[in-house]
Amino acid sequence: MTEVGFDGERIRKFFRGDYSGKDELYVNELFNDKNNEAKLKVFLSKQFEEMPKDDDTDTKDLDHILYRIHYDINSKMPVQKEGTFDKVIKWTLRISATILLPIFIFFGVKNYQDNRLKKDTWVEIKAPAWTRAQFSLPDGSTGWLNSNSSLKYSGSFVSDRKVALNGEAFFDVAKDPKRPFVVSTKDVFVEVLGTRFNIASYENEKNVEVVLEEGKLVFNNTERTKSYTMSPNDLVVYDKTSKICSTEVVQPHKYSSWKEGKLVFRNDPLDVIARRLERWYNIDVEIKTNLSEDLRLRATFIDEDLEEVLNLLKCSLPIDYTIENRDLKPDETFARKRVIITKRNK
């Protein structure tokens, strides 16, 4: 049911505490748009008129909103000079709280949302070594974080849809034509409206890789000297040192199969294999041979340990390998395991 230009049922559900993430996003945007103030007052006044005239406050079920407002004002919000909200509280205390409850809720929720968006807070999601983490964002976007990766977004995410990534992640972005979704790393950023893509940007690797599964995506380096509009199945590899981009058409699934617990190679050369083994097993790989790029591997591994994968490589390619155990560092932590790949003697 639409009332005075709003989805009244969504607002009622929010006030009752029976709402979804999309309902919360809708109310957030509604109460943060100053152009809606007059209409919202009309709507809330109408809700007051329709309220039962008895004293049975349990039927109104508004405690969760009042609690949230009071909690954020008293516990989380910085001390501020007296403003509109403070005056409303004092005004409300002088008159019957029951009569002015809809207006109190209006200003309370609005002030809560305004302050929350202005707060310089960050939410961080991490996937430690040997793990993968599934995540959901406030706008309905979802995704996965690969091993040794982290994702951060600010308290203003609802309005700006920006996240900062260190490592590798797969995103399934909720469509919103009015607000692009931006993923930034130290070296690049990508901008989308609604799409599925994988991005790998580890600090200790020389390249950034972006693979688009569906939708459209605009790739940029941080200096904005390189820009590329990607189509489905496109892979962009950005060299962080030379600042050169290369592109090719690929099978996107092999780049995002890690979220399903699969390590997939499709005609990949040894340097690519080594880099992906480093991510997957949290190791360092050193290649001490110059093998032709014509030597490539096609294989899929599911839950195999490192030595099983290395043995298959040895059987498939003319290589040998040694594994160096982790040494204890001066700070009493262990260094990562190291694999050295050499050319096999005939």
Buried (B, 14 or more C-beta within 10 A) or exposed (E): EEBEEBBBEBBBBBBEEEBEEEBBBBBBBBBBEEEBEEBBBBBBEEBBEEEEEEEEEEEBEBEEBBEBBEEBBEEEBEEEEEEEBEEBBEEBEEEEEEEBBBBBBBBBBBBBBBBBBEBEEEBEBBBEEEEBBEBEBBBBBBBBBBBBBBBBBBBBBBBBBBBBBBBBBBBBBBBBEEBBBBBBBEBBBBBBBBBBBBBBBBEEBEBBBBBBBBBBBBBBBEEEEBEBEBEBBBBBBBEBEEEEBEBEEBEBBBBBBBBEEBBBBBEBBBEBBBBBBBBBBBBBBEBEEEBEEEEBBEBEBEEBEBEEBBEBBBEBBEBBBEEBEEEEEEEEEEEBBBBBBEBEEE
